[in-house]
Amino acid sequence: MSSPIQITSKLPAVGTTIFTVMSALAAEHKAINLGQGFPDYAMNAELTGLVDKAMREGHNQYVHMNGYMPLREAIAEKVQYLYGATVNPDSDITVTPGATYALFTALATVLQPGDEVIVFEPAYDCYIPQIELMGAKAVTIGLVFPDYRIDWNTVRAKVTERTRAIVINTPHNPTGAVLSKEDLSELESIVRDTQIVVIADEVYEHLIFDGLPHESVLK
């Protein structure tokens, strides 16, 4: 009998995702699980009807690698409407199956082994494993309690000749904090005239509390 194939992980130090851990604990203790998003409302019937209609009309084939052009055009229109930013749907937009894959694609595009990426903690748990998978190093900076703000002087001190990217998340997961115009001005002053790429995770752009505005880097 042959021996089983041995597979060595590229991320040996990365354990099980925290979402799996928290969901298991919630089930064990019969607790309400606030550690992960579980939509508790029905899918909109109009939306499912449109999906069904599209499938029946044959819109179920491979499309351009950057995504379905009418969708890219709609995204460009949305960005123009919300943020006043003009983006080219042909060259500036790539559609991915979810935000995590979009982050992976962005990091894979810009990183080389030995590069450094600044990440603010607490952070979505996919950031650091993806960075390390590229052979790069995550340089973590803690957000300042109680407002979970960024200390930009600390950021400046952490930037080195190896810094290739800064990952920002606004509105922030898991704290809900949002970056202000002043924050984005500070960020711009740090990366201006450098080769540092800003990777902005704005997946919660419409989940904002206390009447605060969402300031997108696209502005």
Secondary structure, 3 states (H helix, E strand, C coil): CCCCCCCCCCCCCCCCCHHHHHHHHHHHCCCCCCCCCCCCCCCCHHHHHHHHHHHHCCCCCCCCCCCCHHHHHHHHHHHHHHHCCCCCCCCCCCCCCCHHHHHHHHHHHHCCCCCEEEEEECCCCCHHHHHHHCCCEEEEEECECCCCECCHHHHHHHCCCCEEEEEEECCCCCCCCCCCHHHHHHHHHHHCCCCCEEEEECCCCCCCCCCCCCCCCCC
